[in-house]
Amino acid sequence: MMKPETLNLTQAWDKTFPKSDRVAHSKVCFVNRYGITLAADLYIPKAVDGKLPAIAVCGPFGAVKEQCSGLYAQTMAERGFLTLAFDPSFTGESGGFPRYMASPDINTEDFMAAVDFLSLHERVDPARIGIIGICGWGGMALNTAALDTRIKATVASTMYDMTRVSAKGYFDSEDSEEARYAKKAAMCAQRLEDLKAGEYKLGGGVVDPLPEDAPFFVKDYYDYYKTPRGYHPRSLNSNGGWNVTGCESFMNQPILRYSNEIRSAVLVMHGDAAHSCYFGRDAFADMVKDSKYADNKELLLIPGAVHTDLYDGGGKNAIPFDKLESFFTEYLK
């Protein structure tokens, strides 16, 4: 049996959101199928006894559990669910070397390993487990739901399909063989530069200082990751970002190929003013197209909400936690 490596976990409350007195919080670790030890925050409602329905939460892509995945987890714990917000492999407080790498396979396994942990937890009913993926982890959550038959309900919030944006660029503006070849050639060249330098070059997180002519979605990210609203010292997006070659394999490994075979319940929710809304709309359409299991699938568009409004509410309570509670209550019976 694999034993977890020893991680240096911060015990002080260092989240971007206030601590709830209605929830018991603790740090935990678990090991994925590749032997990487993941760090997580466990939230258990204080006022509920017995076996509980459980939810694993992760995202956004390049964020840490002290940001919005923790906010989602703590809020859902206040509503009666045992929840687990974790850092993906190679990031945050989790293990894995080299640092700041991403993988469609390993990161899907991270979610499945979280389900393993919850399934064996003494306070969890293993027949009532769901997951929430935010931003790039929304796409990863759908991929996990297509693979893991133990998951009974999935929420993809303000989702990205990281394989689509990697291969086709933002708004599919680089969807050509020539553009893909240029990006692949640049990363292949960078691999050799990294080997010669003896270290991986970082791609840079959210741009800082913010250019006056930056597109809105860049300003939206800056407003979250680079300000006290959402900044965290371990967040890749708040600081140096992924390695330049960190997401190389996303270029030719689409993650949503079998989404229309997901039998369990799925809620895709997106702000209708988000630059990323096309990811959610299209992923939902593909998921229900020619599917025998469309009856328990739902697309929820939130009027006026932009991408990061579903990170922390955007100061306007944009995250529909009442809806999340009713969705998981229904499908984690």
C-alpha positions in Angstrom: 0.0 0.0 0.0 1.4 3.4 -0.9 2.3 5.7 2.0 1.9 9.4 1.6 5.0 11.5 1.5 5.4 14.1 4.2 4.1 17.5 3.1 4.7 20.8 4.7 1.1 21.9 5.5 0.2 25.3 6.7 -1.9 25.0 9.9 -2.8 28.7 10.1 -6.0 29.8 8.4 -4.6 31.5 5.2 -7.7 31.4 3.0 -9.0 34.3 0.9 -12.4 33.9 2.7 -13.3 34.0 6.4 -13.5 30.9 8.5 -17.0 29.6 9.3 -17.8 28.7 12.9 -20.4 26.2 11.7 -17.9 23.9 10.1 -15.0 21.8 11.5 -11.9 22.3 9.4 -8.8 20.1 9.2 -5.9 19.5 6.8 -5.7 16.0 5.3 -3.5 14.1 2.7 -4.3 11.3 0.3 -2.3 9.5 -2.4 -3.3 9.3 -6.1 -2.7 6.3 -8.4 0.7 7.7 -9.4 1.9 7.8 -5.9 1.6 11.6 -5.6 0.5 12.9 -2.2 -2.2 15.5 -2.4 -3.0 18.1 0.2 -6.6 19.0 1.0 -8.8 20.9 3.4 -11.6 18.8 4.9 -14.8 20.6 6.0 -17.4 18.8 8.1 -20.6 20.4 9.3 -20.8 20.6 13.1 -24.5 20.3 13.5 -25.0 17.0 11.6 -24.4 13.5 12.9 -24.0 10.2 11.1 -22.9 9.3 7.5 -23.0 12.3 5.2 -23.1 13.0 1.5 -19.7 14.3 0.3 -18.4 16.6 -2.4 -14.8 16.9 -3.7 -13.9 20.4 -5.0 -11.1 21.7 -7.2 -10.2 24.6 -9.4 -9.7 27.0 -11.0 -6.9 26.0 -13.2 -3.7 27.5 -11.6 -5.5 28.3 -8.4 -5.1 26.7 -4.9 -7.5 25.3 -2.4 -7.2 28.5 -0.3 -9.1 30.4 -3.0 -12.5 29.7 -4.5 -12.5 25.9 -4.3 -12.2 26.3 -0.5 -15.0 28.8 -0.5 -17.3 26.4 -2.4 -16.3 23.5 0.0 -16.8 25.5 3.2 -20.2 26.9 2.0 -21.5 23.5 1.0 -20.3 22.1 4.3 -22.4 24.7 6.0 -25.3 23.3 4.1 -24.8 19.7 5.4 -22.2 18.1 3.1 -18.8 16.8 4.0 -16.5 18.5 1.6 -12.9 18.2 0.4 -11.0 21.0 -1.4 -7.7 19.8 -2.7 -4.6 21.1 -4.5 -3.9 19.2 -7.8 -0.6 17.4 -8.3 2.5 19.5 -8.7 0.8 22.6 -7.3 0.0 24.4 -4.0 0.8 22.2 -0.9 0.4 19.0 -2.8 3.4 16.8 -3.8 4.8 15.9 -7.2 7.9 16.9 -9.0 8.7 18.9 -11.1 6.5 21.6 -9.9 3.9 23.6 -11.9 3.0 20.8 -14.4 -0.4 19.8 -15.6 -1.7 16.6 -17.2 -5.2 15.7 -18.5 -4.5 12.2 -17.1 -2.9 12.9 -13.8 -5.3 15.7 -13.0 -8.3 13.5 -13.7 -6.8 10.9 -11.4 -6.5 13.6 -8.8 -10.3 13.9 -8.7 -10.7 10.1 -8.7 -8.2 9.9 -5.8 -10.3 12.4 -3.9 -13.3 10.2 -4.5 -11.3 7.3 -3.1 -10.5 9.3 0.0 -14.1 10.3 0.6 -15.4 6.8 -0.1 -13.3 5.4 2.7 -13.9 8.2 5.2 -15.8 7.1 8.3 -18.3 10.0 8.1 -19.1 9.5 4.4 -21.8 7.5 2.7 -19.9 6.2 -0.3 -23.1 5.9 -2.3 -23.6 9.7 -2.1 -20.5 11.4 -3.5 -20.3 14.3 -6.0 -17.7 16.7 -7.3 -17.4 20.4 -8.2 -14.9 21.6 -10.8 -14.3 25.3 -11.3 -12.9 27.0 -14.4 -10.4 24.6 -16.0 -11.3 22.0 -13.4 -14.9 22.2 -14.6 -13.8 20.5 -17.8 -11.7 18.1 -15.7 -14.7 17.3 -13.6 -16.8 16.3 -16.7 -13.9 14.1 -17.8 -13.8 12.5 -14.4 -17.6 12.0 -14.3 -17.3 10.2 -17.7 -14.7 7.8 -16.1 -15.7 7.4 -12.5 -19.0 5.5 -12.0 -19.0 6.2 -8.3 -19.7 9.9 -8.8 -23.5 10.5 -8.6 -23.5 14.3 -9.3 -21.2 16.8 -10.9 -21.1 20.6 -11.1 -19.0 22.3 -13.7 -18.8 26.0 -12.7 -17.6 28.8 -15.1 -15.8 26.0 -16.9 -13.0 25.9 -19.4 -12.1 23.0 -21.6 -8.4 23.3 -21.3 -7.7 21.0 -24.2 -9.8 23.1 -26.5 -8.3 26.4 -25.5 -4.8 24.9 -25.7 -5.3 23.5 -29.2 -7.5 26.3 -30.6 -6.7 29.4 -28.6 -9.2 31.8 -27.0 -12.5 31.9 -28.8 -11.1 29.3 -31.3 -9.1 32.1 -32.9 -6.0 29.8 -33.5 -7.9 26.8 -34.8 -5.7 25.9 -37.6 -3.0 23.3 -38.3 -0.5 26.1 -38.9 -1.2 27.8 -35.5 -1.0 24.5 -33.6 2.2 23.6 -35.3 3.8 26.9 -34.3 2.8 26.4 -30.7 4.0 22.8 -30.6 7.3 23.8 -32.2 7.8 26.6 -29.7 7.2 24.2 -26.8 9.6 21.6 -28.2 12.3 24.2 -28.5 11.6 25.3 -24.9 12.1 21.7 -23.7 15.7 21.9 -24.9 16.2 25.3 -23.4 14.9 24.1 -20.1 17.3 21.1 -20.1 20.3 23.3 -20.9 19.3 25.8 -18.2 18.7 23.0 -15.7 15.3 24.5 -14.7 11.8 25.0 -16.2 11.0 28.5 -17.4 7.7 29.9 -16.0 5.1 31.1 -18.4 4.0 34.0 -16.1 0.7 34.2 -14.2 -1.9 37.0 -14.7 -0.1 39.9 -16.4 1.0 42.6 -13.9 1.0 45.6 -14.3 -2.2 45.5 -16.2 -2.0 47.1 -19.7 -4.6 49.8 -20.4 -5.6 48.0 -23.6 -5.9 44.6 -22.0 -9.0 42.6 -23.1 -11.8 42.4 -20.6 -11.2 38.8 -19.6 -7.6 39.7 -18.6 -8.9 42.6 -16.5 -11.3 40.2 -15.0 -8.6 37.8 -14.0 -6.4 40.6 -12.7 -9.2 41.8 -10.5 -9.3 38.4 -8.8 -5.8 37.0 -8.8 -3.8 40.2 -8.4 -5.8 42.1 -5.7 -6.6 41.3 -2.1 -9.9 39.9 -3.4 -8.3 36.6 -4.5 -4.5 36.9 -4.3 -2.7 33.9 -2.6 1.1 33.4 -2.4 0.8 29.8 -3.5 -1.5 30.4 -6.5 0.2 30.0 -9.9 -2.2 32.6 -11.4 -1.4 35.1 -8.7 2.4 34.7 -9.3 4.7 33.0 -11.8 2.2 30.8 -13.6 2.6 27.3 -15.0 5.9 26.2 -16.7 5.9 27.2 -20.3 5.8 23.5 -21.2 3.6 22.7 -18.3 0.4 22.1 -20.3 2.0 20.7 -23.4 0.0 17.5 -23.5 -3.3 19.3 -23.5 -2.6 20.2 -27.2 -3.7 16.9 -28.6 -5.7 15.1 -25.8 -9.3 16.2 -25.9 -10.9 15.4 -22.5 -14.6 15.5 -23.3 -14.8 12.8 -25.9 -17.2 10.6 -24.0 -19.1 13.2 -22.1 -22.4 12.1 -23.7 -22.0 8.8 -21.9 -22.1 10.3 -18.5 -25.0 8.5 -16.7 -24.9 10.5 -13.5 -26.4 14.0 -12.9 -24.5 17.0 -14.2 -25.1 20.8 -13.7 -23.1 23.1 -16.0 -23.4 26.7 -14.7 -22.0 29.8 -16.3 -22.3 33.5 -16.2 -23.9 34.6 -19.5 -21.6 37.6 -19.6 -18.5 35.5 -19.1 -15.9 35.4 -21.9 -15.7 31.7 -21.2 -19.5 31.0 -21.6 -19.0 29.3 -24.9 -17.1 26.5 -23.2 -20.0 25.7 -20.9 -22.7 26.1 -23.6 -20.8 23.9 -26.1 -19.8 21.3 -23.5 -23.4 21.0 -22.4 -24.6 20.6 -26.0 -22.0 17.9 -26.7 -22.9 16.1 -23.5 -26.6 15.8 -24.3 -26.3 15.2 -28.0 -27.2 11.7 -28.9 -27.2 10.8 -25.2 -29.4 8.3 -23.6 -28.8 10.1 -20.3 -29.8 13.7 -20.9 -32.7 13.8 -18.5 -30.5 14.6 -15.5 -28.4 17.2 -17.2 -28.9 20.9 -16.8 -27.4 24.1 -18.1 -27.8 27.1 -15.8 -26.9 30.6 -17.2 -26.6 33.3 -14.6 -27.7 36.7 -16.0 -25.0 39.4 -16.0 -22.3 37.3 -14.3 -18.7 37.3 -15.7 -16.2 34.6 -15.4 -14.7 35.4 -11.9 -18.1 36.2 -10.4 -18.5 32.4 -10.0 -15.1 32.3 -8.2 -16.3 34.2 -5.1 -19.6 35.8 -6.0 -18.1 39.0 -7.4 -19.5 41.1 -4.7 -23.0 40.4 -5.9 -23.7 36.8 -4.6 -23.5 35.5 -8.1 -22.8 31.9 -7.0 -26.2 30.1 -6.8 -25.5 28.1 -3.6 -29.2 27.5 -3.1 -29.2 25.8 -6.5 -26.1 23.8 -5.7 -27.6 22.6 -2.4 -30.9 21.5 -4.1 -29.0 19.8 -7.0 -26.8 17.8 -4.7 -29.6 17.1 -2.2 -31.6 15.6 -5.1 -28.9 13.5 -6.6 -27.0 12.4 -3.5 -30.1 11.0 -1.9 
